[in-house]
């Protein structure tokens, strides 16, 4: 192992991106799409940072870890970046965000199929095509394709930014941050295009990756430091704006909104919809989404996710207490009550009840017996 200054810088950058990505993913934020898309984006950069460390420090014995599924996660950069920019346009919610990652799933499926062919070849089974040839085709096709996919999503993000700048209610803090981020990503995209495209016109070997890898390291440090502070500034700005908006609401408006919320949850059971958003809930009860956010955050002292998940947890408890549901699993009950993620359900249940779902179920069984 050769741990020189460059490798040490890469290691620290990759670790920073890893920790910040995990922090973002698990941090409280009503806009789940916003935090998760940025978290995925940074975690993918972290993976590529560790991949760079592998060759810069000559850890070739671990190369197989990155050679198993090359050109798979890289297809997630574009969708994650686009969805992050798109998440600021909250008036039109994004449905089924996973569809934007279809190239990731496609690349994973293709690579898994190639691994199966390789295993059959190693075990003496005759394959239709030579696995070495298939592997060469895989890299030759997917490397430029990953650049094309990223470029398309980058252009889509530019379009979203233009839509945001036309909306008078958008804060200047948000648009300034996105403008800076788009400019930096534009430079990164240009370097990436040159890295992949130049060998088609010039005789360049592995050294073609040096510039883009160094730029990647610099970008990892920049995005980790800048996005953290910008995210905090945007969050604080939005909270202050919500407080100011709430102060201008009459007590009748606040009370009416709270009653409508109660009915939407208690009678209409909107919390059972795993795709429920602030915009869709606001439309259902007939108020502006800004009014709903202000009443939740300032009037009820709860974020949107916390409020909805509290109702979901209560529904889970009722189903667990019902003897008719004894054969159902805890996860099955959680999904029936509107949760679409096991970790989210576990955290929400513990926050509301002070115990894990399994402990609650075991205590319920003991009481029955």
SERO-249023 format. One line per field, with one value per residue (C-alpha): residue number from 1; residue in three letters; x, y, z. Coordinates in steps of 0.25 Angstrom, whole numbers. Example, Ala and Ser with C-alpha at 12.3 -4.5 7.8 and 13.67 -1.06 7.14 Angstrom:
2
i <- [1;2]
aa <- [Ala;Ser]
east <- [49;55]
north <- [-18;-4]
up <- [31;29]
//
This chain:
369
i <- [1;2;3;4;5;6;7;8;9;10;11;12;13;14;15;16;17;18;19;20;21;22;23;24;25;26;27;28;29;30;31;32;33;34;35;36;37;38;39;40;41;42;43;44;45;46;47;48;49;50;51;52;53;54;55;56;57;58;59;60;61;62;63;64;65;66;67;68;69;70;71;72;73;74;75;76;77;78;79;80;81;82;83;84;85;86;87;88;89;90;91;92;93;94;95;96;97;98;99;100;101;102;103;104;105;106;107;108;109;110;111;112;113;114;115;116;117;118;119;120;121;122;123;124;125;126;127;128;129;130;131;132;133;134;135;136;137;138;139;140;141;142;143;144;145;146;147;148;149;150;151;152;153;154;155;156;157;158;159;160;161;162;163;164;165;166;167;168;169;170;171;172;173;174;175;176;177;178;179;180;181;182;183;184;185;186;187;188;189;190;191;192;193;194;195;196;197;198;199;200;201;202;203;204;205;206;207;208;209;210;211;212;213;214;215;216;217;218;219;220;221;222;223;224;225;226;227;228;229;230;231;232;233;234;235;236;237;238;239;240;241;242;243;244;245;246;247;248;249;250;251;252;253;254;255;256;257;258;259;260;261;262;263;264;265;266;267;268;269;270;271;272;273;274;275;276;277;278;279;280;281;282;283;284;285;286;287;288;289;290;291;292;293;294;295;296;297;298;299;300;301;302;303;304;305;306;307;308;309;310;311;312;313;314;315;316;317;318;319;320;321;322;323;324;325;326;327;328;329;330;331;332;333;334;335;336;337;338;339;340;341;342;343;344;345;346;347;348;349;350;351;352;353;354;355;356;357;358;359;360;361;362;363;364;365;366;367;368;369]
aa <- [Unk;Unk;Unk;Unk;Unk;Unk;Unk;Unk;Unk;Unk;Unk;Unk;Unk;Unk;Unk;Unk;Unk;Unk;Unk;Unk;Unk;Unk;Unk;Unk;Unk;Unk;Unk;Unk;Unk;Unk;Unk;Unk;Unk;Unk;Unk;Unk;Unk;Unk;Unk;Unk;Unk;Unk;Unk;Unk;Unk;Unk;Unk;Unk;Unk;Unk;Unk;Unk;Unk;Unk;Unk;Unk;Unk;Unk;Unk;Unk;Unk;Unk;Unk;Unk;Unk;Unk;Unk;Unk;Unk;Unk;Unk;Unk;Unk;Unk;Unk;Unk;Unk;Unk;Unk;Unk;Unk;Unk;Unk;Unk;Unk;Unk;Unk;Unk;Unk;Unk;Unk;Unk;Unk;Unk;Unk;Unk;Unk;Unk;Unk;Unk;Unk;Unk;Unk;Unk;Unk;Unk;Unk;Unk;Unk;Unk;Unk;Unk;Unk;Unk;Unk;Unk;Unk;Unk;Unk;Unk;Unk;Unk;Unk;Unk;Unk;Unk;Unk;Unk;Unk;Unk;Unk;Unk;Unk;Unk;Unk;Unk;Unk;Unk;Unk;Unk;Unk;Unk;Unk;Unk;Unk;Unk;Unk;Unk;Unk;Unk;Unk;Unk;Unk;Unk;Unk;Unk;Unk;Unk;Unk;Unk;Unk;Unk;Unk;Unk;Unk;Unk;Unk;Unk;Unk;Unk;Unk;Unk;Unk;Unk;Unk;Unk;Unk;Unk;Unk;Unk;Unk;Unk;Unk;Unk;Unk;Unk;Unk;Unk;Unk;Unk;Unk;Unk;Unk;Unk;Unk;Unk;Unk;Unk;Unk;Unk;Unk;Unk;Unk;Unk;Unk;Unk;Unk;Unk;Unk;Unk;Unk;Unk;Unk;Unk;Unk;Unk;Unk;Unk;Unk;Unk;Unk;Unk;Unk;Unk;Unk;Unk;Unk;Unk;Unk;Unk;Unk;Unk;Unk;Unk;Unk;Unk;Unk;Unk;Unk;Unk;Unk;Unk;Unk;Unk;Unk;Unk;Unk;Unk;Unk;Unk;Unk;Unk;Unk;Unk;Unk;Unk;Unk;Unk;Unk;Unk;Unk;Unk;Unk;Unk;Unk;Unk;Unk;Unk;Unk;Unk;Unk;Unk;Unk;Unk;Unk;Unk;Unk;Unk;Unk;Unk;Unk;Unk;Unk;Unk;Unk;Unk;Unk;Unk;Unk;Unk;Unk;Unk;Unk;Unk;Unk;Unk;Unk;Unk;Unk;Unk;Unk;Unk;Unk;Unk;Unk;Unk;Unk;Unk;Unk;Unk;Unk;Unk;Unk;Unk;Unk;Unk;Unk;Unk;Unk;Unk;Unk;Unk;Unk;Unk;Unk;Unk;Unk;Unk;Unk;Unk;Unk;Unk;Unk;Unk;Unk;Unk;Unk;Unk;Unk;Unk;Unk;Unk;Unk;Unk;Unk;Unk;Unk;Unk;Unk;Unk;Unk;Unk;Unk;Unk;Unk;Unk;Unk;Unk;Unk;Unk;Unk;Unk;Unk;Unk;Unk;Unk;Unk;Unk;Unk]
east <- [0;5;-1;5;-1;-10;-16;-18;-25;-34;-37;-41;-50;-57;-59;-64;-74;-78;-81;-88;-96;-101;-104;-112;-120;-124;-126;-140;-145;-160;-155;-150;-147;-138;-130;-129;-126;-114;-110;-110;-102;-91;-91;-88;-77;-71;-71;-64;-54;-51;-49;-39;-32;-31;-22;-15;-10;-8;-18;-19;-23;-36;-39;-49;-58;-59;-59;-71;-81;-74;-82;-94;-95;-89;-103;-109;-101;-110;-124;-119;-114;-127;-137;-129;-131;-146;-149;-149;-161;-171;-184;-183;-179;-170;-177;-169;-155;-149;-153;-142;-131;-135;-121;-115;-125;-122;-107;-108;-116;-107;-94;-101;-104;-89;-85;-94;-88;-74;-77;-82;-69;-60;-68;-66;-80;-80;-86;-92;-82;-68;-69;-56;-62;-75;-67;-60;-73;-79;-68;-67;-82;-86;-75;-79;-94;-92;-87;-99;-109;-102;-102;-117;-121;-112;-120;-133;-127;-124;-139;-144;-135;-141;-155;-151;-145;-159;-166;-167;-169;-156;-145;-133;-124;-129;-127;-113;-109;-114;-108;-94;-97;-101;-89;-79;-86;-85;-70;-70;-79;-70;-57;-64;-68;-54;-48;-57;-58;-43;-38;-47;-39;-25;-16;-18;-16;-20;-14;-27;-33;-23;-30;-44;-40;-33;-45;-54;-46;-47;-61;-64;-58;-65;-79;-77;-74;-82;-95;-95;-95;-104;-114;-114;-115;-127;-134;-132;-137;-150;-152;-152;-161;-171;-171;-174;-185;-191;-191;-200;-210;-223;-226;-239;-230;-221;-232;-240;-227;-225;-239;-238;-225;-231;-243;-233;-226;-237;-248;-242;-229;-220;-208;-210;-205;-190;-188;-195;-188;-190;-196;-206;-210;-212;-220;-229;-233;-234;-222;-209;-197;-190;-202;-201;-186;-188;-199;-191;-178;-182;-196;-194;-179;-178;-172;-180;-174;-174;-189;-193;-184;-190;-204;-198;-191;-205;-211;-200;-202;-217;-214;-204;-215;-225;-225;-230;-216;-207;-202;-198;-183;-179;-174;-187;-195;-186;-187;-202;-202;-195;-180;-172;-159;-155;-144;-154;-164;-154;-150;-164;-169;-158;-160;-175;-175;-162;-160;-157;-169;-164;-163;-177;-183;-176;-182;-195;-194;-190;-202;-212;-206]
north <- [0;14;25;37;52;50;37;43;55;45;36;48;53;40;38;53;50;36;42;55;46;37;49;56;43;41;56;61;69;70;70;55;56;68;61;47;51;60;49;39;48;50;35;32;42;35;22;28;34;21;15;26;23;8;11;23;15;3;-6;-15;-27;-20;-16;-27;-20;-9;-18;-26;-15;-4;7;4;14;25;25;30;43;50;46;50;63;66;61;70;82;78;76;91;92;87;92;80;67;57;43;30;36;22;22;33;22;12;13;8;-4;-7;-6;-15;-25;-26;-27;-38;-46;-44;-49;-62;-64;-63;-73;-83;-81;-83;-96;-101;-98;-94;-80;-74;-62;-61;-54;-46;-41;-37;-30;-22;-18;-15;-4;1;4;8;18;28;24;29;42;44;40;50;61;59;60;72;79;75;81;94;94;93;104;113;110;113;126;130;127;140;133;125;131;137;129;116;121;126;113;105;115;112;97;97;105;96;83;89;90;76;71;77;71;57;59;62;50;40;47;51;36;35;46;45;33;35;24;23;36;42;40;48;61;57;49;61;69;59;60;75;74;64;74;86;79;73;87;96;88;86;101;105;94;100;114;110;102;114;124;115;114;129;131;121;128;141;135;129;142;148;137;139;130;126;122;114;107;104;98;89;84;81;73;65;61;58;48;43;41;41;34;41;36;22;28;25;36;47;60;74;79;68;69;84;82;72;81;93;102;107;98;110;111;96;97;109;103;90;96;108;104;89;90;78;75;69;55;55;59;49;38;40;36;24;19;20;12;2;1;-2;-13;-20;-19;-25;-41;-42;-38;-47;-55;-42;-38;-24;-20;-24;-16;-4;-4;-5;7;16;14;11;9;0;9;21;12;8;22;28;17;18;34;33;21;21;6;-2;-9;-22;-19;-13;-25;-34;-26;-27;-42;-43;-34;-43;-56]
up <- [0;-4;5;-1;1;-11;-6;8;2;-6;7;15;4;2;17;18;7;13;27;21;12;23;32;21;18;33;37;39;27;22;8;7;-8;-5;6;0;-14;-9;0;-11;-20;-9;-6;-20;-20;-8;-15;-26;-17;-10;-24;-27;-14;-18;-30;-25;-13;-21;-13;-25;-17;-14;-28;-30;-20;-31;-43;-39;-43;-50;-58;-49;-38;-47;-54;-41;-42;-52;-46;-32;-37;-45;-34;-24;-32;-36;-21;-19;-28;-17;-23;-33;-25;-31;-32;-33;-32;-34;-49;-51;-47;-58;-64;-50;-50;-64;-63;-50;-57;-69;-60;-52;-64;-69;-55;-57;-70;-64;-53;-63;-71;-59;-56;-70;-75;-90;-92;-104;-104;-99;-85;-87;-100;-93;-82;-92;-99;-86;-82;-96;-97;-83;-80;-91;-88;-74;-79;-88;-77;-68;-78;-81;-66;-65;-76;-69;-56;-64;-69;-54;-50;-60;-55;-41;-45;-51;-38;-30;-17;-18;-8;-14;-5;-12;-26;-23;-17;-29;-39;-32;-32;-46;-51;-43;-49;-63;-62;-56;-67;-78;-72;-71;-86;-90;-82;-89;-103;-105;-107;-119;-126;-119;-114;-99;-89;-74;-72;-78;-64;-56;-58;-55;-43;-37;-40;-34;-21;-21;-24;-12;-2;-8;-9;5;11;3;2;17;20;9;13;27;22;13;25;34;24;21;36;38;26;31;45;38;29;42;49;38;39;47;59;51;39;48;56;43;37;49;49;34;37;48;39;28;37;46;36;22;27;17;25;19;6;5;-5;3;1;7;-6;-8;7;5;-7;0;12;3;8;2;4;11;21;24;26;35;43;45;48;57;61;64;66;57;43;32;33;48;48;38;44;57;51;44;57;65;53;55;70;67;57;67;78;69;71;56;52;60;47;41;42;48;34;27;37;36;20;22;31;20;23;11;18;29;35;35;42;53;56;56;65;75;75;77;87;93;90;77;70;74;89;87;81;91;103;96;96;110;114;106;113]
//
